[in-house]
Amino acid sequence: MSAGFIRRPVAPAKVIAAARSWLGTPYHDQQSVKGIGCDCLGLARGIWREVLGPEPFPIPPYSRDWGETGPVEVLAEGARGCMIEVGRHDPPPGALLMFRMRERAIAKHLGIFTDCDTLIHARERLGVIEEPFNRSWRRCVAFAFLYPQPWRR
């Protein structure tokens, strides 16, 4: 981003509506097709396409255990290049949250925080669901980002 320019976020209601339109999509690794299959990253990518258009960069293939080791916060670094980072402790509605699923592991799960204090995310065996954003989820939040409005020329 250029100095002096402030990116504005997409309206939270638009992000949340897009996320809710994926509810019931089956879980499928490395996919991002509404109603057919997605994983948590695929859900975040699908929401991007719905609210912003083409994805900013291609996602390389990844294994199921890609985030179990290593010091690099791959998801957070990718998001920092195209999204607006916000505080993780009190995320605004419409925020894309990134979770550490184990202590000292890198963040490898994603979900959308809603205006109803719920989380929309893709869970293995359950697909895309909306569930309460409870204490267990709150403890695991590592990063929070907002979808940016497109650059205008």
C-alpha positions as CSV (number, residue, x, y, z in Angstrom):
1,M,0.0,0.0,0.0
2,S,1.1,3.5,-0.7
3,A,1.8,5.9,2.2
4,G,-1.1,8.3,2.7
5,F,-3.8,6.0,1.4
6,I,-6.3,4.5,3.8
7,R,-8.1,1.4,2.7
8,R,-11.7,1.2,3.8
9,P,-13.3,-2.1,4.7
10,V,-16.2,-3.7,2.9
11,A,-19.5,-3.2,4.7
12,P,-19.7,-5.9,7.4
13,A,-23.3,-6.8,6.4
14,K,-22.0,-7.6,2.9
15,V,-19.3,-9.9,4.1
16,I,-21.6,-11.7,6.6
17,A,-24.3,-12.2,4.0
18,A,-21.7,-13.7,1.6
19,A,-20.5,-16.0,4.3
20,R,-24.0,-17.1,5.2
21,S,-24.7,-17.9,1.6
22,W,-22.1,-20.7,1.9
23,L,-23.8,-22.3,4.9
24,G,-24.3,-26.0,4.2
25,T,-21.5,-26.3,1.7
26,P,-19.8,-29.6,2.4
27,Y,-16.2,-29.7,3.7
28,H,-13.6,-30.5,1.0
29,D,-9.9,-29.9,1.3
30,Q,-8.4,-27.3,-1.1
31,Q,-11.7,-26.5,-2.7
32,S,-13.7,-23.2,-2.9
33,V,-17.0,-23.9,-4.7
34,K,-20.2,-22.8,-3.0
35,G,-22.6,-25.6,-2.5
36,I,-20.1,-28.2,-3.7
37,G,-17.2,-28.1,-1.3
38,C,-14.6,-25.9,0.5
39,D,-12.2,-25.8,3.4
40,C,-11.8,-22.8,5.7
41,L,-9.4,-21.1,3.3
42,G,-11.7,-21.9,0.4
43,L,-14.6,-20.2,2.3
44,A,-12.5,-17.1,2.8
45,R,-11.5,-17.1,-0.9
46,G,-15.1,-17.5,-2.0
47,I,-16.2,-14.6,0.1
48,W,-13.4,-12.5,-1.4
49,R,-14.7,-13.4,-4.9
50,E,-18.3,-12.5,-4.0
51,V,-17.5,-9.1,-2.4
52,L,-14.4,-8.0,-4.3
53,G,-14.0,-10.0,-7.5
54,P,-11.0,-12.0,-8.6
55,E,-8.6,-13.3,-6.0
56,P,-5.4,-11.2,-5.5
57,F,-3.0,-14.1,-6.0
58,P,-3.2,-17.9,-6.6
59,I,-3.1,-20.3,-3.7
60,P,-0.5,-23.1,-4.1
61,P,-1.5,-26.6,-3.2
62,Y,-1.1,-27.4,0.5
63,S,-1.2,-30.6,2.6
64,R,-3.6,-31.2,5.5
65,D,-0.7,-30.8,8.0
66,W,0.9,-27.8,6.4
67,G,0.6,-25.6,9.5
68,E,1.7,-28.1,12.1
69,T,5.4,-27.0,12.0
70,G,7.3,-24.0,10.9
71,P,7.9,-20.5,12.2
72,V,6.2,-18.5,9.3
73,E,2.6,-17.3,9.7
74,V,1.7,-18.1,6.1
75,L,-2.0,-17.1,6.3
76,A,-1.3,-13.9,8.2
77,E,1.5,-12.8,5.9
78,G,-0.7,-13.5,2.8
79,A,-3.6,-11.5,4.4
80,R,-1.4,-8.6,5.3
81,G,-0.6,-8.1,1.6
82,C,-4.3,-7.6,0.6
83,M,-6.5,-7.1,3.7
84,I,-6.8,-4.6,6.6
85,E,-5.4,-6.0,9.9
86,V,-7.4,-5.1,13.0
87,G,-7.2,-6.0,16.7
88,R,-7.8,-9.7,17.5
89,H,-9.2,-9.2,21.0
90,D,-12.4,-7.3,20.0
91,P,-13.0,-8.1,16.3
92,P,-15.6,-6.1,14.5
93,P,-18.4,-7.9,12.6
94,G,-17.4,-9.2,9.3
95,A,-13.8,-9.8,10.4
96,L,-11.9,-12.8,9.0
97,L,-10.4,-14.4,12.1
98,M,-7.3,-16.7,12.1
99,F,-7.0,-19.3,14.8
100,R,-4.1,-21.2,16.4
101,M,-5.5,-24.7,16.9
102,R,-2.6,-25.7,19.2
103,E,-0.4,-23.7,21.5
104,R,2.8,-22.5,19.7
105,A,1.5,-23.7,16.3
106,I,1.0,-21.2,13.5
107,A,-2.5,-19.9,12.7
108,K,-4.2,-22.4,10.3
109,H,-8.0,-22.1,10.7
110,L,-10.2,-19.2,9.4
111,G,-13.7,-18.0,10.1
112,I,-15.9,-15.0,9.8
113,F,-17.1,-13.2,12.9
114,T,-20.7,-12.1,12.7
115,D,-22.8,-9.4,14.1
116,C,-24.6,-12.0,16.2
117,D,-21.5,-13.1,18.1
118,T,-21.2,-16.3,16.0
119,L,-18.5,-17.7,13.8
120,I,-19.1,-18.9,10.2
121,H,-16.4,-21.4,9.2
122,A,-15.8,-24.7,7.4
123,R,-15.3,-27.7,9.7
124,E,-14.2,-31.1,8.7
125,R,-17.2,-33.5,8.6
126,L,-19.6,-30.7,9.2
127,G,-19.0,-28.3,6.2
128,V,-19.8,-24.6,6.5
129,I,-21.6,-23.9,9.7
130,E,-22.5,-21.0,12.0
131,E,-21.9,-21.6,15.7
132,P,-21.5,-19.5,18.9
133,F,-18.2,-17.6,19.1
134,N,-17.6,-19.1,22.6
135,R,-14.6,-18.8,25.0
136,S,-12.8,-21.7,23.4
137,W,-12.8,-20.0,20.0
138,R,-11.9,-16.6,21.5
139,R,-8.8,-18.0,23.2
140,C,-7.5,-19.3,19.9
141,V,-7.8,-16.1,17.8
142,A,-4.3,-15.1,16.6
143,F,-5.1,-12.5,13.9
144,A,-8.1,-10.5,12.6
145,F,-8.5,-8.9,9.2
146,L,-11.2,-7.0,7.3
147,Y,-12.0,-7.4,3.6
148,P,-11.0,-4.1,1.9
149,Q,-13.0,-2.1,-0.6
150,P,-11.6,-2.4,-4.1
151,W,-9.1,0.3,-5.1
152,R,-10.8,2.9,-7.2
153,R,-9.0,4.5,-10.2
